[in-house]
């Protein structure tokens, strides 16, 4: 496999992940914003469970990180733009998703009562903000990787 081909494969996985995040932060969030609080809480639990079990989600989020290991072993870190995009993507997954977004989902459906409309509204807004932030970071990583593909050697 050539370096360019490997970078394109990793980029495609990153784009698929960014697309899913944009769908959740955009269209799906608008639907969640129209739900009453109890329905929203139930929906978030179902969504979170579904996303964790989705083969598509598992492949797009995990395979990219796994593919980066042999990529860096074989090709090194000389493509700075692509490397920066990869690091931004991994950091977004490790820090934004794991430390901000996942606890938000769990707080919404494990901690808050369905009768706590004020709390659920507050955490729905937080979820929206955090999902948008994560989607933006993912698209930044895509942009950096694309620049890396077209860099001058």
C-alpha positions, 0 to 999 in steps of 0.5 A: 500500500502506498502512503497516499492510499493509506492516508485516503483510507484513514481520511475516509474513516475520519470523514464518516465519523465527522458526518455522523457527528454532524448528523447528531449535532445538527438534524438529530439535535433539532428533533431532540429540541422539539421533544418534551423533557421525559421523551427527550430523556428516554430518547437519549438513553435509546440513542446512546445505547444504539450508538454504542452497539452500532457496527458502523459507529464501532468501525468508523471510530475504532478502525481509524485509531487502529489504522493510525498505529501501522501508518505511523510505524511505516510512514512516520510523522513527516506529513505534518498536516496529516499528523496534525489532523490525526492527532486532533481526531484522536484527541477529540475522541479521547478528551471531548467525547469521553470526558464531556459528551459521554458523561452528559448522556449518562447524566441525562438518563441516569441522574436526572429525574424525568420530572426535572424539566429545568434540569433536563432543559439545561442538560439538553442545551449542554449536550447540544453545545458539546455535540456541536463542539465535537463535530467542529473539531472532527471537521477541523481534523478532516481539513488538516488531513486533506491539506496533508494529502495535497501538501507540496513535497 
